[in-house]
């Protein structure tokens, strides 16, 4: 499969697969009434280094949170 696609096409195909998997996962959570779980999934995918949910909910990275502390 990879031999017939250049690097850019491989990345696009990979993103399409991930997008499809993410959508089906989020839809499943929504159907189960677990949207807070869906938000955690999104946070883990978009910002895996920001494992703390409070960081995700505030929209600030860990360094910014430390600066805000008295």
C-alpha positions in Angstrom: 0.0 0.0 0.0 2.7 2.5 1.0 4.7 1.9 -2.1 2.1 3.6 -4.4 1.6 6.7 -2.3 4.0 9.5 -1.7 4.6 10.8 1.9 2.1 13.5 1.7 -0.6 11.1 0.4 0.3 8.6 3.2 -0.2 11.3 5.8 -3.6 12.4 4.4 -4.8 8.8 4.3 -3.6 8.4 7.9 -5.5 11.5 9.0 -8.7 10.3 7.2 -8.5 7.0 9.1 -7.9 8.7 12.4 -10.7 11.2 11.8 -13.1 8.3 11.0 -12.1 6.4 14.1 -12.4 9.5 16.3 -15.8 10.3 14.9 -17.1 6.8 15.5 -15.7 6.8 19.1 -17.3 10.2 19.9 -20.6 9.1 18.4 -20.5 6.0 20.6 -19.9 8.0 23.7 -22.6 10.4 22.7 -25.1 7.6 22.3 -24.1 6.3 25.7 -24.7 9.7 27.3 -21.0 10.0 28.2 -20.0 13.3 26.6 -17.6 14.1 29.4 -15.7 10.9 28.3 -15.7 12.1 24.7 -14.1 15.4 25.9 -11.4 13.5 27.6 -10.8 11.5 24.4 -10.4 14.7 22.4 -8.1 16.2 25.0 -5.9 13.1 25.0 -5.7 13.1 21.2 -5.1 16.8 20.7 -2.8 17.4 23.7 -1.4 14.1 25.0 1.1 16.0 27.2 -1.7 17.8 29.0 -3.0 14.8 30.9 -4.5 16.8 33.7 -8.2 17.5 32.9 -8.1 20.8 34.7 -5.4 22.0 32.2 -7.7 21.0 29.3 -10.8 22.6 30.8 -8.9 26.0 31.5 -7.3 26.0 28.0 -4.0 26.9 29.6 -0.8 24.9 29.3 1.0 23.7 32.5 3.5 26.6 32.4 0.6 29.2 32.3 -1.2 27.5 35.2 2.0 27.7 37.3 2.4 31.4 36.5 -1.2 32.1 37.7 -0.5 30.6 41.1 0.2 33.2 43.9 
